[in-house]
Every structure is written in C-alpha cells, then in structure tokens.
Amino acid sequence: MTELKDTERELQHFRLRLVVAGAFVFVCFGLLASRFWFLQVANHDAYAARAEQNRISVVPITPHRGIVVDRNGTLLARNYSAYTLEITPSKVSKLEETIDQLSEIVQIDARDRRRFRQLMAESRRFESLPIRTRLTDEEVARFAAQAYRFPGVEIRARLLRHYPQGEAAAHVIGYIGRISQRDIARLEEEGRIANYRGTDYIGKEGLEKYYEEVLHGKTGVEEVEVTATGRPVRTLSRTPPVPGKNLILSIDLELQKIAEAAFGDRRGALVAIEPATGDILAFVSRPSFDPNLFVDGIDVESWKALNESPDRPLINRPLYGTYPIGSTYKPFMALAGLELGKRTFTGTMYDPGYFEFGNRRYRNAGERAYGHIDMKRALEVSSDTYFYALAADLGVDAIHDFMKPFGFGQITGIDLAGEKTGILPSTAWKRRAYSKPEQQRWYAGETISIGVGQGYNSFTLLQLAQATSVLANDGVYMKPHLVKALQDSATGEQTLTVPRESYRIPLNPENVRLIKQAMASVTKSGTAARAFAGAPYVAAGKTGTAQVYSLRSGERYNHNRVDERLRDHALFMAFAPLEQPRIAVALIVENAGWGATVAAPIARQVFDYWLLGKRPGDPPSDEAPRSMEASGD
C-alpha cells in the first residue's frame, strides 16, 4: 500500500513538472513569436532600410574645382591629377619607424617629415594625411609591391592645386589648404558641411577664399553595392558632381609682372584700375610669396621665414596697409575748394614758404617759397602752403563730406576678404575714437595737415586708386573688382560680376576739367615731368611724399641720416590718357623718399605697357623730353 502511494505521488510530481516544462516552452515560443512579429512586421521598414544600408555604400564624388585665368586666358590656378602617399596615424602603431621604412622605398625628405608633423598637429588622428605628393609611376610601383607591409598606409589618386605663375599676383589669387577643425565648425554652422564630404581642401586666402563656394562646385554621390567585407560589386545609382565655376580675372598678367618687377627689392603696393569698368588691371603687393608652399601644408621653417620677415611678405598691402597719402590728396582738395565755393581756379595767394596758424608755422617741403600762385600752379609745384590755407577755410567736416563719396575711409567692396576701412577724420569720428573729453575735441590746428594728406588721414592704396579712377571717370563710381566674370565650366557661359555703375557724384564738369588740366601740368612741367618726359600720351597725375614719423620742433628731415624704415614714403597717383582715360594708377614705395623720383617712374612703365605695348628695355621714344621744374614731392 505504501509503495502504491509513493508511485502515485511521483506520477503527480512528474505531471506537474511536465505542465511547468510545457508552460515554459509555450512561453518561450510565445516570446520568440512576438519578437519575430516585432522584427518582421512592426519594424519591418526600419530594419529593411538598415539592411539595405549595410549592403549599399554611399560614396561622395568630389567635384573639380574651378580654374582661375587672367583677362587674356592665361592660367593662374589649375588642377592636376597626381598620386599621393598617405598615412592614417590611428592605424599605425609605430609611426616614426613606419616612416623610416617607407623612406627606403619612396623618397621622403626632412621637409616632407616636417610638413607631415604640422598636418598631424592640425588634424584628427583618424584622417588620412599625405606624407608625399606627386609620386612618380616608378615610386607608385615600388610601394604597391610592398604595400602589405604597411597597414594604414595607402596610395591615393587626387586632384591637386597648382599656381603656375608662382609669386606673381599671389596676394590676389591666394591659396587653398587642408580643411581644419575651424573650417569644419564654420561649414557646419553655415549648413554646408554635406557638400564637403570627401573634400580635403578649401580656400584659405585671396580669391580662393572669397569665391570658395563658387569654385568648389557641388559634390556628387554614388551608391555602390558591397559585400560583407566591403568589396564593391556594382554601381546602383550615380549623381554626378557639378564642377565649380571658373574665375576670369580683370588682371592682365603681363601688366602685373611689369609692375611687380618695377619695384625691384623695394617694399610697396600698386593698384591699376580701368575707370570705365572698375576692372582692376594690376594689384601689386611687394614683396610677395609662392602660394604653392601652402597647398600641401607649409613646413615650419618656410612658415617661420615668411612670418618673421621684417618685410612682411604675407601682408596684402593694397588691402590691409593704411598710410597717410601725402600730396596725392591735393587734387581732391582742390576740387573740393572749387565745388564748395572756397576757391576759384585763377584766384591767387602769396606763398612765402610757410603757413602761419596760431603760434605755429606749417612749412613747405624743403622750405621752398613759390610767391604768388593760383590753383594750377599750386598743384604743379605741390605747394603745401596753398593747401594748408584751403583746409583751414574748408574745415574738417566739409572735407570729410566731400571726400567720402570718392571712397576715402570707406570699404570699396572689392572681392577680397579683410579690407581695411582706414580713417577719414571728422569731428564725429574723433568723438567716437577717443574716450577722454579733452581728446574728443577737434582743434582747428588739426585741420591744417589734413589738407596735405597728413594728420589723422589714413587710407589704403586701394582707396586712393579707386578715388583716382572715380575722378578720371568724371565722378562715376564703378565698384572695383578682381573677377571680371564667372564662367560655367560646362557651357562656357559668362556672368559679369559688376555690370553697372554704383552711383554718380554730382560734380560740375567744368571744375573736373580744370583739375584734370592742372594734373596734366604736373606731368608736363611739374613734379612728375622728368618721369613722363617724351611720353607720346598725356597723363594727369600727382606726386606725393608722406611722413612716417613726426619731426620734433626745430628738427629738419634728412633722408640719408634717418633709419631706412623711418624714411618718408614715396607716392604717385595718375590716369591716362587725359581725354579718355583707360587706366588709373596709385602706388606707394615704402620708405623710398620722393614720389617724383621713385614712384612716378614706376607708373610710367605701367602706362607705357598698357597704352603703347612698350616693355622696360624697349628702344626709347624719339620724342624730345618736355621741360620740367623740380619741386618738393
């Protein structure tokens, strides 16, 4: 009996275990079924898309960057295909050892190593960085045979940028460089980062930077089916990239080179403009640099040489440099005197060699006395006394209001980033510029030096060139520009960047004509006569000399005894021909002394080439030199 009860109890336990096990199995199958339903039904679309993404690789296609040519079609910036040897630092355990081993196969010099270290400091470790560019076919073959030894190292075919003219117009064209973290942050902020997938370079300076969006184009994409190991099988779809537009510059490369060569080893700047269009024909900043140094990443030694040079070759002088423009301001002052009724063209005054105001004497350059002079004579010999008196009669605010439309102390809007405003002084400007009440007050004596382009006056060479162009164009303001047209690289269609005038300054045509005639006398019998002797065209211009530092009371300036970098700047502004101007020029030669002897001859070379096709060294003209009279500037 006891045994029967034990058997029944065990049978009950077995049945219970069987029920529990069955329930457990049922629950498990229920969970599997519900999970299956969740994956295959509820989230079918999402997981199908993820599976498709694992099967399909989206590859960006980098667009061809637009090229840059001068107004005659000469190449200034181009693309070329080349092989680069690249290392991804995060995939290489012993970087220096790997580079040493690579140097046994492919030539890697010290400069390549320095540049690579510089790129590493500026980039993320998982980025592929070039250690050698422009590999030869033989070098590519040698590495390919031993590529298995170098995980994290590969050869890539890339489009590289080249500037075939070297230093010529370097400050205009600028350069590209590798995209930095700062560039990425800016692109993300602007919502343009997607268009730079697969792109390693971006415009850093000059037109390459200003027209980056135009030059870059639009990145294409290619959908490629790949295996589990990532090997491509076939192309599923392709959206081709849109190449960037080409830049057709207003610059004439030959004129640019002649102007640059005319400076020799001297520092300075020159801007030449076509008055009728605003086309900038030459844009010179000396000394210059080779933009090709920056494309692959400049090495430390080259950067140090450029950045620490006392001549500051990286500074774009026409755009960033601000200077007192000296006597080149006088034609505009004379026109202000006529337009505002403070002077007549034939009215005379006596010039004893100085102008007295209060207890101070403001002297002519060289302390020359010119006696009785009218406006034409004052411009011809560059009488400071005449313009000291005119400035006192006009007042600083009237001078400011008259000069502003010509572009002095204003942003011209040129197609380069970072243009300086300069200073066109006024009583309101001084109140803004200074904090102390005694400094904010404008004193009448401060106006005197304004009349001869000194004092608080501080303008860029670009502003002086633009004002000269506006004067030559009878008050019509054409926005100055370096890019004449944008060209569609596929169709060749061109779009002008400045199709029309900005505005017109309401000037009396007779007053403008009289000032132009007086400026012509400067090149015929005045301060610039020697530089323009024998010219078969009539140029209208004005020489200038600007002080770098203020002389102490009773001190006399001696060019030969002053430190070279404290010597006066030499300036010149002019346009030609007189009747229908085709070119307007402004230039400065830093610390060179008299504008008549140093700056004006450079302008003569520029005019001779542009108007006559004559180059330096060509046979001289048979025409006899005109008479001339020496003077202060």
VOGU-3710 file (C-alpha; in Angstrom, 3 decimals, decimal comma):
1> mtelkdtere> 0,000/0,000/0,000  2,764/2,358/0,859  4,518/1,609/-2,389  1,342/2,426/-4,361  1,005/5,793/-2,679  4,637/6,614/-3,426  4,116/5,714/-7,086  1,055/7,964/-7,356  2,920/10,843/-5,658  5,827/10,544/-8,101
11> lqhfrlrlvv> 3,381/10,431/-11,005  1,715/13,621/-9,768  5,119/15,325/-9,439  6,039/14,213/-12,941  2,802/15,547/-14,362  3,362/18,843/-12,539  6,892/19,098/-13,895  5,568/18,257/-17,337  2,967/21,035/-17,117  5,574/23,526/-15,886
21> agafvfvcfg> 8,018/22,497/-18,624  5,268/22,713/-21,221  4,226/26,126/-19,965  7,852/27,252/-20,029  8,261/26,004/-23,604  4,989/27,680/-24,591  6,077/30,970/-23,046  9,461/30,763/-24,817  7,836/30,071/-28,148  5,428/32,919/-27,417
31> llasrfwflq> 8,310/35,265/-26,769  10,059/34,149/-29,944  6,869/34,605/-31,936  6,276/38,069/-30,506  9,875/39,056/-31,199  9,551/37,666/-34,700  6,383/39,745/-35,181  8,154/42,824/-33,772  11,107/42,444/-36,186  9,279/41,270/-39,286
41> vanhdayaar> 6,010/43,196/-39,041  6,079/46,126/-36,639  9,583/47,364/-37,565  9,940/45,844/-40,993  10,611/49,140/-42,804  13,260/50,348/-40,373  15,248/47,127/-40,341  14,901/46,682/-44,073  16,434/50,128/-44,518  19,305/49,255/-42,175
51> aeqnrisvvp> 19,947/46,037/-44,036  19,968/47,977/-47,281  22,461/50,426/-45,829  24,739/47,563/-44,863  24,507/46,309/-48,437  24,842/49,750/-50,106  27,756/52,135/-49,626  27,209/55,819/-50,440  30,448/57,229/-51,857  30,916/61,019/-52,316
61> itphrgivvd> 32,305/62,192/-55,669  34,479/65,284/-55,266  33,759/67,983/-57,877  36,507/69,543/-59,971  37,485/72,921/-58,559  37,117/75,833/-60,964  40,271/77,221/-62,553  41,458/80,837/-62,452  42,649/82,733/-65,546  43,597/86,343/-66,251
71> rngtllarny> 41,650/88,574/-68,648  43,520/87,038/-71,601  43,010/83,414/-70,583  46,439/82,799/-69,044  46,267/80,141/-66,306  46,761/81,401/-62,767  45,386/78,410/-60,815  44,836/74,919/-62,214  44,107/71,349/-61,149  46,188/68,305/-61,972
81> saytleitps> 45,931/64,640/-61,089  48,712/63,046/-59,044  49,390/60,152/-56,708  49,921/60,844/-53,012  51,332/58,573/-50,314  49,093/58,907/-47,265  49,181/57,677/-43,677  46,281/57,309/-41,245  48,025/57,815/-37,859  45,360/55,935/-35,850
91> kvskleetid> 46,045/52,757/-37,881  49,837/52,858/-37,475  51,318/51,694/-34,145  54,930/52,797/-34,681  54,661/55,925/-36,786  58,304/57,062/-36,936  59,527/53,537/-37,617  56,966/53,196/-40,405  58,069/56,479/-41,977  61,706/55,355/-41,827
101> qlseivqida> 60,806/52,109/-43,595  58,760/53,991/-46,201  61,709/56,278/-46,928  63,650/53,216/-48,100  61,030/52,678/-50,814  59,859/56,215/-51,622  61,948/59,360/-51,205  60,800/61,228/-48,084  62,990/64,186/-47,160  63,170/66,300/-44,000
111> rdrrrfrqlm> 60,756/68,881/-45,385  58,151/66,154/-46,038  58,506/64,964/-42,440  58,149/68,484/-41,005  55,086/69,173/-43,099  53,522/65,833/-42,059  54,036/66,619/-38,369  52,435/70,030/-38,912  49,418/68,375/-40,559  49,126/65,903/-37,671
121> aesrrfeslp> 49,024/68,770/-35,190  46,176/70,400/-37,128  44,153/67,246/-37,956  42,421/64,314/-36,283  44,287/61,012/-35,913  41,805/59,012/-37,997  42,232/61,296/-41,029  44,402/60,198/-43,923  47,321/62,632/-44,236  49,771/62,944/-47,149
131> irtrltdeev> 53,449/62,497/-46,400  54,493/62,651/-50,066  52,691/64,151/-53,028  53,308/63,937/-56,774  54,704/60,402/-56,728  56,295/59,115/-59,930  54,975/55,973/-61,617  58,109/54,140/-60,524  57,573/55,132/-56,884  53,937/54,011/-57,068
141> arfaaqayrf> 55,022/50,629/-58,438  57,703/50,144/-55,771  55,268/50,850/-52,942  52,468/48,728/-54,458  54,784/45,713/-54,445  55,330/46,078/-50,673  52,050/47,647/-49,570  51,186/44,557/-47,468  53,970/45,568/-45,047  52,339/48,905/-44,237
151> pgveirarll> 48,824/48,739/-42,751  47,375/52,225/-42,502  49,439/53,463/-45,457  47,993/53,785/-48,945  48,418/55,499/-52,298  45,585/57,710/-53,487  44,946/59,471/-56,770  43,972/63,074/-56,068  43,363/66,326/-57,849  45,908/68,834/-56,598
161> rhypqgeaaa> 46,035/72,620/-56,998  48,922/74,355/-58,713  49,739/78,034/-59,195  51,891/78,117/-62,343  52,819/81,810/-62,035  54,443/81,375/-58,616  54,751/84,683/-56,782  53,009/86,735/-59,482  49,663/88,060/-58,192  49,923/85,753/-55,156
171> hvigyigris> 48,042/88,186/-52,895  45,217/88,282/-55,451  44,811/84,562/-56,098  45,587/83,396/-52,574  45,786/79,661/-52,000  43,939/76,581/-50,760  44,899/74,368/-47,827  43,681/71,319/-45,948  40,352/71,703/-44,177  40,963/72,450/-40,495
181> qrdiarleee> 38,749/71,926/-37,441  37,895/75,623/-37,573  36,821/75,261/-41,204  34,640/72,262/-40,317  32,970/74,183/-37,489  32,250/77,097/-39,819  30,883/74,833/-42,560  28,600/73,096/-40,051  27,371/76,456/-38,766  26,633/77,574/-42,323
191> grianyrgtd> 24,928/74,282/-43,188  27,410/73,490/-45,977  29,305/70,567/-44,438  27,450/67,951/-46,529  28,856/69,487/-49,703  32,391/68,885/-48,442  32,163/65,111/-47,910  35,243/63,591/-49,494  36,893/67,016/-49,878  40,213/67,668/-48,162
201> yigkegleky> 40,958/71,244/-49,297  39,324/74,649/-49,000  40,195/78,226/-49,953  42,306/79,909/-47,280  43,294/83,309/-48,700  42,634/85,662/-51,613  40,136/84,856/-54,340  40,417/81,164/-53,475  38,754/82,026/-50,161  36,374/84,785/-51,291
211> yeevlhgktg> 34,918/82,690/-54,129  35,177/79,323/-52,313  31,517/78,422/-52,741  31,630/79,274/-56,451  34,926/77,486/-57,128  34,137/74,362/-55,102  31,067/73,194/-57,040  28,590/70,564/-55,800  29,618/67,156/-54,500  28,094/64,150/-56,287
221> veevevtatg> 27,220/60,718/-54,798  27,467/57,136/-55,983  25,526/54,247/-54,451  27,612/51,073/-54,640  26,557/47,549/-53,673  29,228/45,958/-51,489  29,929/42,552/-49,988  30,142/41,844/-46,258  33,862/42,614/-46,444  33,218/45,955/-48,139
231> rpvrtlsrtp> 34,302/44,917/-51,636  32,298/46,801/-54,306  30,109/44,637/-56,519  28,236/47,047/-58,762  27,100/50,667/-59,007  23,399/51,058/-58,266  22,969/54,788/-58,930  25,097/57,842/-59,587  24,502/61,569/-59,144  27,372/63,281/-60,936
241> pvpgknlils> 29,154/66,200/-59,243  28,741/69,751/-60,542  32,165/71,285/-61,204  32,957/74,691/-59,770  32,788/77,791/-61,920  35,918/79,309/-63,429  37,097/82,782/-62,469  38,029/85,151/-65,293  40,019/87,931/-63,684  40,247/91,560/-64,712
251> idlelqkiae> 44,006/91,325/-64,037  46,363/91,441/-67,014  49,197/89,092/-66,060  51,839/90,808/-68,217  50,973/94,207/-66,775  51,038/92,669/-63,307  54,523/91,242/-63,855  55,870/94,523/-65,253  54,518/96,435/-62,256  55,942/93,899/-59,804
261> aafgdrrgal> 59,351/93,938/-61,471  59,413/97,751/-61,400  59,534/97,684/-57,584  62,712/95,618/-57,581  63,617/94,738/-53,996  61,648/97,647/-52,536  58,511/97,303/-50,438  55,274/98,806/-51,609  51,938/98,469/-53,335  50,270/99,427/-56,620
271> vaiepatgdi> 46,714/99,246/-57,909  45,760/99,952/-61,531  42,075/100,298/-62,478  40,181/100,740/-65,746  37,968/103,768/-64,874  35,078/102,968/-67,210  34,506/99,454/-65,838  36,133/99,207/-62,398  38,293/96,340/-63,688  41,459/96,056/-61,609
281> lafvsrpsfd> 44,235/95,618/-64,161  47,100/95,141/-61,696  47,145/94,577/-57,944  50,680/94,541/-56,576  51,946/93,869/-53,071  55,711/93,663/-52,652  57,400/91,554/-51,504  55,342/88,501/-52,402  55,398/84,748/-51,713  54,871/81,452/-53,537
291> pnlfvdgidv> 51,327/80,160/-52,832  52,352/76,627/-53,837  54,087/76,363/-50,452  50,705/76,266/-48,706  48,826/73,704/-50,802  50,278/70,570/-49,179  50,802/72,294/-45,838  53,734/74,634/-45,357  56,664/73,321/-43,321  57,754/75,050/-40,117
301> eswkalnesp> 60,959/76,580/-41,494  59,295/78,091/-44,569  56,469/79,479/-42,440  58,915/80,985/-39,974  60,897/82,629/-42,786  57,752/84,252/-44,212  56,050/85,122/-40,940  59,090/86,599/-39,203  60,498/88,524/-42,171  60,719/92,270/-41,398
311> drplinrply> 59,469/92,922/-44,945  56,196/91,091/-44,131  55,608/89,365/-47,477  52,322/87,785/-46,357  50,656/91,178/-45,800  48,345/92,252/-48,607  49,498/95,875/-48,666  46,877/97,423/-51,001  44,107/95,853/-48,921  45,397/95,879/-45,331
321> gtypigstyk> 48,042/98,621/-45,274  46,844/102,102/-44,296  49,013/105,134/-44,990  48,924/108,928/-44,950  48,802/109,638/-48,677  50,575/112,988/-48,665  50,261/115,354/-51,593  48,291/112,861/-53,726  45,332/114,185/-51,682  45,744/117,682/-53,115
331> pfmalaglel> 43,806/117,250/-56,409  40,762/116,197/-54,396  41,258/119,116/-52,009  41,473/121,500/-54,973  38,261/120,063/-56,437  36,574/120,466/-53,024  37,663/124,122/-52,969  36,044/124,696/-56,392  32,869/122,695/-55,706  32,256/124,279/-52,296
341> gkrtftgtmy> 32,989/127,799/-53,480  36,061/128,416/-51,313  38,442/128,942/-54,254  38,477/129,843/-57,925  40,865/128,251/-60,382  42,565/131,544/-61,261  42,487/133,161/-57,813  45,968/133,718/-56,385  47,591/133,831/-52,978  51,123/134,525/-51,804
351> dpgyfefgnr> 53,231/131,565/-50,737  56,189/132,671/-48,583  57,191/129,063/-47,946  55,022/128,570/-44,879  51,502/128,991/-43,498  51,031/130,582/-40,086  48,214/129,413/-37,850  48,141/130,458/-34,243  51,681/130,377/-32,935  52,898/127,730/-35,377
361> ryrnageray> 54,365/127,800/-38,869  53,488/124,960/-41,250  56,256/124,849/-43,857  56,501/123,731/-47,472  58,587/120,670/-48,250  62,184/121,813/-48,488  61,010/125,211/-47,173  60,601/126,451/-50,745  58,723/129,723/-51,321  56,686/129,938/-54,552
371> ghidmkrale> 55,434/133,530/-54,348  52,102/134,362/-55,997  50,396/131,137/-57,112  46,983/130,079/-58,376  45,426/126,605/-58,084  47,058/125,223/-61,227  50,488/126,375/-60,102  49,892/125,070/-56,566  49,228/121,581/-57,913  52,055/121,799/-60,438
381> vssdtyfyal> 54,754/122,571/-57,856  52,908/120,921/-54,932  52,678/123,978/-52,661  51,813/122,847/-49,149  51,069/126,414/-48,088  48,236/126,748/-50,609  46,516/123,615/-49,290  47,165/124,414/-45,649  45,181/127,605/-46,178  42,473/125,818/-48,183
391> aadlgvdaih> 41,998/123,198/-45,457  41,621/125,896/-42,819  38,938/127,610/-44,920  37,019/124,388/-45,669  37,030/122,844/-42,196  37,410/119,172/-41,391  33,724/118,212/-41,636  33,292/119,745/-45,083  36,442/117,921/-46,228  35,082/114,670/-44,803
401> dfmkpfgfgq> 31,706/115,016/-46,504  33,279/115,831/-49,872  35,849/113,007/-49,803  33,536/110,244/-48,608  31,769/109,555/-51,963  35,190/109,133/-53,631  35,769/106,166/-51,323  38,277/107,607/-48,852  37,911/105,916/-45,465  35,220/103,598/-46,860
411> itgidlagek> 35,029/99,897/-47,727  35,235/99,724/-51,523  33,587/96,295/-51,672  36,424/94,667/-53,624  36,111/90,883/-53,908  38,731/90,103/-51,256  38,128/89,484/-47,566  39,565/91,653/-44,800  39,623/95,082/-46,453  40,613/97,851/-44,025
421> tgilpstawk> 38,445/100,953/-43,648  41,190/103,454/-42,890  40,439/106,844/-41,328  38,685/109,791/-42,956  38,715/112,206/-39,994  35,852/114,394/-38,843  34,684/115,877/-35,566  32,225/112,966/-35,166  34,987/110,432/-35,860  37,192/111,918/-33,131
431> rrayskpeqq> 34,389/111,778/-30,586  33,961/108,065/-31,364  37,689/107,294/-31,467  38,654/108,773/-28,098  37,199/108,354/-24,616  38,526/111,402/-22,732  36,652/114,704/-23,308  39,858/116,676/-23,920  40,862/114,125/-26,600  37,437/114,151/-28,254
441> rwyagetisi> 37,582/117,862/-29,018  38,646/118,811/-32,544  41,201/121,630/-32,616  41,334/123,963/-35,623  45,086/123,404/-35,975  44,476/119,696/-36,615  42,693/120,545/-39,860  45,797/122,157/-41,393  47,761/118,969/-42,001  44,603/117,209/-43,259
451> gvgqgynsft> 44,805/119,407/-46,373  48,118/117,844/-47,469  47,136/114,235/-46,789  48,798/114,004/-43,382  47,481/114,238/-39,817  44,759/111,745/-38,965  44,312/110,814/-42,625  44,997/107,111/-43,120  43,862/105,345/-46,294  44,550/102,140/-48,173
461> llqlaqatsv> 46,272/102,223/-51,552  43,133/100,634/-52,951  41,089/103,625/-51,753  43,500/106,085/-53,361  43,436/104,137/-56,634  39,647/103,972/-56,572  39,324/107,708/-55,863  41,722/108,420/-58,746  39,621/106,189/-61,012  36,398/107,959/-59,976
471> landgvymkp> 37,988/111,346/-60,694  39,195/110,118/-64,094  35,658/108,830/-64,781  34,124/112,266/-64,031  32,555/111,181/-60,748  31,074/107,859/-61,908  31,748/105,231/-59,216  32,355/101,746/-60,598  32,865/99,123/-57,899  36,474/97,880/-58,090
481> hlvkalqdsa> 36,736/94,140/-58,731  39,337/91,479/-59,457  36,989/88,904/-61,001  35,569/90,206/-64,251  33,255/87,268/-64,911  32,185/83,856/-63,611  32,306/81,157/-66,275  30,252/77,975/-66,293  32,842/75,265/-66,917  30,342/73,092/-68,802
491> tgeqtltvpr> 28,655/75,624/-71,107  31,259/78,406/-71,175  28,561/80,958/-70,323  29,942/84,040/-68,572  28,295/86,316/-65,995  29,764/89,754/-65,254  30,365/90,474/-61,586  29,931/94,276/-61,891  27,585/95,000/-64,790  26,724/98,620/-63,957
501> esyriplnpe> 27,823/101,739/-62,069  27,215/102,067/-58,337  26,434/105,809/-58,283  27,478/109,203/-59,615  28,939/112,062/-57,608  27,226/115,330/-58,632  30,233/117,367/-59,799  30,472/120,440/-62,007  32,035/119,107/-65,262  33,999/122,343/-65,730
511> nvrlikqama> 35,575/122,037/-62,307  36,571/118,437/-63,042  38,069/119,516/-66,379  40,142/122,248/-64,708  41,531/119,855/-62,073  42,441/117,340/-64,769  44,256/120,038/-66,731  46,183/121,064/-63,636  47,131/117,426/-63,005  48,319/117,161/-66,600
521> svtksgtaar> 50,647/120,101/-65,977  52,226/118,066/-63,147  53,483/115,529/-65,717  54,387/118,175/-68,320  56,212/120,836/-66,349  55,709/119,998/-62,689  56,989/117,482/-60,174  56,490/114,415/-62,414  57,828/115,955/-65,632  61,105/114,039/-65,567
531> afagapyvaa> 59,339/110,678/-65,211  56,986/111,409/-68,153  59,451/113,153/-70,451  58,949/112,002/-74,034  55,659/110,198/-73,421  53,504/110,221/-76,595  50,362/110,456/-74,458  49,226/112,984/-71,842  48,970/111,689/-68,298  47,365/113,559/-65,417
541> gktgtaqvys> 48,897/112,853/-62,030  50,168/113,998/-58,666  53,296/113,076/-56,768  53,337/112,668/-53,014  55,662/112,170/-50,080  54,290/111,073/-46,731  55,999/111,309/-43,351  56,399/108,101/-41,364  57,106/109,882/-38,060  56,589/113,398/-36,718
551> lrsgerynhn> 59,566/115,743/-36,525  60,327/117,459/-33,229  60,164/121,228/-33,025  63,086/122,718/-34,956  64,153/119,316/-36,351  64,984/119,116/-40,062  64,362/115,953/-42,061  67,474/114,426/-43,657  66,706/111,413/-45,825  70,229/109,994/-45,698
561> rvderlrdha> 70,604/110,244/-41,914  67,299/108,635/-40,969  66,935/104,906/-40,389  65,702/103,260/-43,595  62,341/102,213/-42,130  61,695/105,735/-40,812  62,201/107,449/-44,151  59,289/109,061/-45,965  57,022/107,020/-48,237  57,010/107,849/-51,952
571> lfmafapleq> 53,571/108,035/-53,621  52,089/108,750/-57,017  48,575/108,765/-58,465  47,664/109,348/-62,108  45,462/108,410/-65,039  45,952/108,404/-68,806  45,240/109,402/-71,476  43,928/112,758/-70,284  40,870/112,977/-72,543  39,579/109,400/-72,417
581> priavalive> 41,290/107,675/-69,504  41,926/103,951/-69,969  43,919/103,370/-66,801  44,189/104,929/-63,336  47,065/104,095/-61,008  48,001/104,684/-57,386  51,192/103,375/-55,845  53,401/103,665/-52,814  57,053/102,738/-52,351  57,655/102,424/-48,645
591> nagwgatvaa> 60,499/104,440/-47,094  61,810/105,445/-50,524  61,693/109,240/-50,251  60,401/111,478/-53,054  57,408/110,348/-55,076  58,681/112,216/-58,134  61,949/110,309/-58,340  60,892/106,833/-57,157  57,122/106,286/-57,541  56,330/108,216/-60,747
601> piarqvfdyw> 58,824/106,230/-62,904  57,027/103,002/-61,909  53,716/104,458/-63,073  55,376/105,471/-66,352  56,354/101,842/-67,016  52,789/100,712/-66,278  51,281/103,343/-68,593  53,769/102,654/-71,375  52,882/98,978/-71,450  49,134/99,420/-71,184
611> llgkrpgdpp> 48,810/102,287/-73,653  51,688/101,554/-76,028  52,563/97,892/-75,503  56,077/99,041/-74,597  58,090/96,992/-72,141  61,031/98,114/-69,998  64,179/97,836/-72,082  62,431/98,545/-75,386  64,048/101,298/-77,525  63,240/104,791/-76,172
621> sdeaprsmea> 60,806/107,107/-77,905  62,223/109,566/-80,460  60,104/112,328/-78,975  62,070/115,106/-77,215  61,705/115,385/-73,431  59,396/118,045/-72,099  60,606/120,829/-69,820  60,385/120,247/-66,110  60,735/122,044/-62,821  61,907/120,397/-59,636
631> sgd> 59,801/120,613/-56,504  59,127/119,128/-53,125  57,335/115,874/-53,964
//
